[in-house]
């Protein structure tokens, strides 16, 4: 029976970074994954596929050039499902190849199969061929991620009624699409396919969506996606979904009916923990199958077992999972490391993109922090004109007491890249003065920071030390 210093279950972003960190610490580490290819949900059905699909859609549809050449402009006239998949498969192959190389370089062992605990320090791994292997370890990291939520009332069939994993295998692009669930995944796919001129209806039973985003940004975003053709329906529950063969029909509580060629159900995900036999080690989960951990060390209620990534819940980002996995590995292997920064960027790869860092205006109000707002529109920048951007907004929030930046929200082209300037200033406790004093490349979209900074600066009290002190003028002597 093989013994390891650290056994990691799941090779997604958290498992990957933990394994590489353990390898660099010259520890004996094993990664177990149920798939025959490494990478987890992030590489095969989640982050990488959806973002690759988005880039392919925007390139082939000519979306970014339509403000100049008209709404009918397309780079490729007839775009089929295979056009979308070809780039997708190339990207996935490359990601897996890089991951395998990283594991080999850092002497990380791997094993394909379904793992479950059979004791405090022992796991059993069953392969598809029926072979069973038992392994022991000093420390364990659970990074199994999530799986799609599939309620009984949805008639999933893998072709016309699908979840977000099955959606990537679509045989042809539908003429019409219903997306149920206006969370991050639903919003991303709904806006992507709207850019392909597919008639999209996005249904959310609640009256609001993406509630963790600043309301003004959501108002701007809602206006843009409706202008782009998304039929957004909020505030009505779904009573029934019928698969009628040639179309799918959704009956809503408000009496409305929606028909489409395909339905994508994207209303939530569950922690992929049910097959781990966590009872054997005394670890419980919540109603969504997620594991509770200490958010500083990612240690579970059982001291030698850790968990990181989407399996522990919010924020469920690939970026934060990478950080969590590395910190968990360091803590498990008694190696000092830097703590996580308090502010991290949140990115939604919709069309248009949304990205935030820090507090929203609503959070500032709840905490009773006196603040000022600075706003810039991308159309106010020369780069915005060059790129033909008709929309896009950057919003910054500053404390009136300390002048510090406390929150930045961006909606529009390049939002997920631009947000890192905000992240740096936030974590370095920078103030509005940074954006006023410093020069930004011209022409760039990053100039929006300067514009928004000046917008707020001009309404904020000027500190005494900034005021120019003049010597009193001496009166001229009489002749």
Number of C-alpha atoms within 10 A of each C-alpha: 6 9 16 17 17 26 29 30 26 28 29 26 30 33 34 25 22 32 32 23 22 25 23 13 14 13 17 17 25 26 22 23 25 20 18 11 16 24 24 24 22 18 21 23 19 17 16 19 22 23 18 18 21 21 17 19 20 19 15 17 22 21 20 17 18 15 13 12 13 11 12 11 16 20 13 12 11 9 16 13 14 14 15 21 19 12 15 21 14 11 16 18 14 11 17 17 14 12 18 17 13 17 18 14 12 19 19 23 16 19 19 18 22 20 25 20 20 17 15 18 17 18 21 17 20 17 16 12 7 9 9 13 15 16 18 20 20 16 20 28 27 26 32 28 30 25 20 17 16 17 10 7 11 16 16 19 11 13 17 23 22 23 24 23 17 16 19 19 15 17 12 12 17 18 14 18 26 25 26 24 22 26 16 17 22 24 25 20 27 28 26 25 23 22 23 18 17 18 19 26 23 21 26 22 18 13 9 13 19 13 9 12 19 20 16 14 22 18 10 15 22 15 12 19 20 13 10 15 16 23 17 17 16 16 14 16 14 19 12 14 20 15 18 11 9 10 16 20 20 19 16 17 13 11 9 10 13 14 18 20 21 25 29 24 25 23 22 19 19 20 23 21 22 12 10 19 16 17 12 13 17 11 14 15 16 11 8 17 19 22 22 20 18 11 14 12 19 23 21 21 16 12 10 17 24 26 31 35 29 28 27 27 20 10 13 16 18 18 16 20 26 19 18 26 31 23 26 29 31 19 17 24 18 9 12 9 10 7 10 13 10 9 17 20 19 19 19 21 23 23 25 21 20 25 24 31 24 22 19 23 23 14 14 17 11 9 8 9 15 12 20 18 21 23 21 22 22 26 19 17 19 15 18 21 14 12 16 17 21 14 16 26 22 26 25 28 26 25 19 16 11 13 20 20 29 27 24 28 27 28 27 25 21 17 24 19 13 19 23 16 13 24 23 14 17 22 15 12 13 17 18 27 15 15 20 17 11 8 10 14 8 11 13 14 26 21 22 28 26 22 21 23 27 20 18 20 20 10 11 18 10 10 8 8 7 7 8 7 8 6 6 6 6 6 6 6 5 4 3
